[in-house]
């Protein structure tokens, strides 16, 4: 990199950013029971409280570009780290429902800051297509790693009698680790350096329709995946008369296959064109989710869950990378726009699928994921046909 930055520390910050957000999102089901018991509320009420976390996360992601331009990269990360630590300490001293509601919104906002800046750092320090795609996929691996490690750890701690506050003690610890990394790292500016002759051209560079198509693809991806994970266990129990632990095996296979895919696909994108990788993953993913939601063969569904997890694993990071490559120089605003569009899918999935479930039952709800994935595949094909990435970055290599 042309600037005096600490690449290793910046990579570590990106990895920890995704681990932090993964810890927040993937452990909600584990923490739900202890929270209901502590506050004497039913799961639907606590679930609504967690909506505050999603809203808190959405706001800084939406405003991330402006935030980075005004305050740079280090200051927002340091403030978010400090807020996480303070909130965790306050929760231990005053564990009330009101304070918990405020705390999850604030910690969600901190997670949004971490995710936005962590994504931008990966894009910034990896200018070429292959290294950027590989690094983004490996960064996303830490999101799944948080789910795998903390779900096991928290289940063990709760079994030993720990309270729900154990989760937020872990978040406070992650906040301390993030603060230490942020304070010792040397950050680049929030804008890529350009020469005077290039400045006007770069500032006026249009995003093009391909960027907006990829934004739509990210929205559809983050609409389809949580619908699948939310409704599939109940659908399998209803259709095949499975016990809850048997149905849980199917989603466990999905998450394990996804973690394996995230680890391996960082190497795959180094020898395969990114557009080919994305189209292959979306095509196999579409076939897999259609089998899962419509097949009458339990064994075939289990195999399809593994295939869906593996091929679904690189799509989010791959789409983020492909979107950032549609312009010659990626800006914080572009990264924020890509993340914002995807996060809207996360905000809407529960209400959309619940509405479908009320009208068409469990089969209709789980097939909402199939429809969203089909639209994702069509959108991706359109984005590839209108893509500027290959022309821009082949030119850059040639020069």
Residue pairs with C-beta under 8 A, 6 or more apart in sequence:
1 7
1 125
1 188
2 193
3 188
3 189
3 193
4 186
5 125
5 185
5 186
5 187
5 188
6 184
6 185
6 186
7 125
9 181
9 184
9 185
9 186
10 121
10 125
10 185
10 187
11 121
11 122
11 125
11 135
12 181
13 77
13 117
13 118
13 121
13 178
13 181
13 182
13 185
14 118
14 119
14 121
14 122
14 135
14 139
15 118
15 138
15 139
15 142
16 114
16 118
16 142
16 174
16 177
16 178
16 181
17 114
17 115
17 117
17 118
17 119
17 139
17 178
18 114
18 115
18 118
18 139
18 140
18 142
18 143
18 146
19 142
19 143
19 145
19 146
19 174
20 110
20 111
20 114
20 146
20 171
20 174
20 178
21 57
21 111
21 114
21 115
21 143
21 146
22 142
22 143
22 144
22 145
22 146
22 147
23 146
23 147
23 150
23 170
23 171
23 174
24 53
24 57
24 107
24 108
24 111
24 171
25 143
25 147
26 143
26 144
26 146
26 147
26 150
26 151
27 146
27 147
27 150
27 151
27 154
27 167
28 50
30 150
30 151
30 154
30 155
30 158
30 167
31 154
31 164
31 167
32 43
32 46
32 47
33 158
34 158
34 163
34 164
35 41
35 46
35 100
35 164
36 42
36 43
36 46
38 95
38 163
38 164
39 46
39 97
39 100
41 97
49 97
49 100
49 101
49 104
50 104
52 101
52 104
52 105
52 108
53 104
53 105
53 107
53 108
53 111
54 108
54 346
54 347
55 105
55 108
55 347
56 104
56 105
56 106
56 107
56 108
56 109
56 111
56 112
57 108
57 109
57 111
57 112
57 115
57 343
58 112
58 340
58 343
58 344
58 346
58 347
59 109
59 112
60 67
60 109
60 112
60 113
60 116
61 112
61 115
61 116
61 336
61 339
61 340
61 343
62 336
62 340
62 343
63 336
64 112
64 113
64 116
64 117
64 120
64 332
64 335
64 336
64 339
64 340
65 331
65 332
65 333
65 334
65 335
65 336
65 337
66 333
66 336
67 76
67 113
67 116
67 332
68 76
68 116
68 117
68 120
68 190
68 332
68 336
69 190
69 191
69 332
69 333
72 187
72 189
72 190
73 117
73 120
73 121
73 187
73 188
73 189
73 190
74 182
74 185
74 187
76 113
76 117
77 113
77 114
77 117
77 178
77 182
78 179
78 182
78 183
79 113
80 109
80 110
80 113
80 114
80 178
81 110
81 175
81 176
81 178
81 179
81 182
82 175
82 179
83 106
83 107
83 109
83 110
83 175
84 107
84 110
84 171
84 172
84 174
84 175
84 178
85 172
85 175
85 176
85 179
87 103
87 106
87 107
87 168
87 172
88 168
88 169
88 171
88 172
88 175
89 172
90 99
90 103
91 99
91 100
91 103
91 165
91 168
92 165
92 168
92 169
95 165
103 168
107 168
107 171
110 175
114 178
115 339
116 332
116 335
116 336
116 339
118 139
119 136
119 139
119 320
119 335
119 339
120 190
120 330
120 332
120 335
122 132
122 135
122 136
122 139
123 132
123 136
123 320
123 321
123 324
123 330
123 335
124 188
124 192
124 330
125 135
125 188
126 132
126 134
126 135
126 136
128 393
128 397
129 274
129 321
129 325
129 389
129 393
130 269
130 270
130 274
131 270
132 321
132 324
132 325
133 269
133 274
133 277
133 317
133 318
133 321
133 322
134 266
134 267
134 269
134 270
135 266
136 317
136 318
136 320
136 321
137 262
137 265
137 266
137 269
137 313
137 314
137 317
137 318
138 262
138 263
138 266
139 317
140 262
140 313
140 314
140 316
140 317
141 259
141 262
141 263
141 266
144 255
144 258
144 259
144 262
144 313
145 259
147 255
148 255
148 256
148 259
150 170
153 170
154 166
154 167
154 170
157 166
158 166
190 332
191 331
191 332
192 329
192 330
192 331
194 202
194 329
202 328
202 329
205 327
205 328
205 329
207 326
207 327
207 334
208 326
208 327
208 386
208 388
209 386
210 326
210 383
210 386
210 387
210 388
210 389
211 323
211 326
211 327
211 334
211 337
211 338
213 379
213 380
213 382
213 383
213 386
214 319
214 322
214 323
214 326
214 338
214 380
214 383
215 323
215 337
215 338
215 341
215 342
216 341
216 379
217 319
217 376
217 379
217 380
217 383
218 316
218 319
218 320
218 323
218 338
218 339
218 341
218 342
218 345
219 341
219 342
219 344
219 345
220 345
220 372
220 373
220 375
220 376
220 379
221 315
221 316
221 319
221 342
221 345
221 376
222 316
222 342
222 343
222 344
222 345
222 346
222 349
223 345
223 346
223 348
223 349
223 352
223 372
224 289
224 345
224 368
224 369
224 372
224 373
224 376
225 312
225 369
226 345
226 346
226 349
226 350
227 349
227 352
227 353
227 365
227 366
227 368
227 369
227 372
228 254
228 289
228 292
228 308
228 366
228 369
229 251
229 254
230 349
230 350
230 353
231 353
231 357
231 362
231 365
231 366
231 368
231 369
232 247
232 250
232 251
232 292
232 293
232 366
233 244
233 247
233 248
233 250
233 251
234 247
234 362
235 293
235 362
235 363
235 365
235 366
236 242
236 246
236 247
236 250
236 298
236 301
237 243
237 244
237 246
237 247
238 362
239 362
239 363
240 298
249 302
250 301
250 302
250 305
251 305
253 302
253 305
253 306
253 309
254 305
254 306
254 308
254 309
255 309
256 306
256 309
257 305
257 306
257 307
257 308
257 309
257 310
257 313
258 309
258 310
258 312
258 313
259 313
260 309
260 310
260 313
261 309
261 310
261 311
261 312
261 313
261 314
262 313
262 314
262 317
265 277
265 313
265 314
268 277
268 314
269 277
269 314
269 318
274 318
274 321
274 322
274 325
274 389
275 322
275 384
275 387
275 389
275 390
277 314
277 318
278 314
278 315
278 318
278 319
278 322
278 380
278 384
279 380
279 381
279 384
280 311
281 311
281 312
281 313
281 314
281 315
281 318
282 315
282 373
282 376
282 377
282 380
283 377
284 307
284 311
285 308
285 311
285 312
285 315
285 373
286 370
286 373
286 374
286 376
286 377
288 304
288 305
288 307
288 308
288 311
288 312
289 304
289 308
289 369
289 370
289 373
290 370
290 373
291 300
291 301
291 304
292 301
292 304
292 305
292 308
292 366
293 363
293 366
293 367
293 369
293 370
294 367
294 370
295 301
295 304
316 342
319 338
319 380
320 335
320 338
320 339
322 383
322 387
322 389
323 334
323 338
324 330
324 334
324 335
324 338
325 389
325 392
325 393
326 387
326 388
326 389
326 392
327 334
327 388
327 392
328 392
328 396
352 368
353 365
353 368
353 369
354 365
356 364
356 365
356 368
357 364
357 365
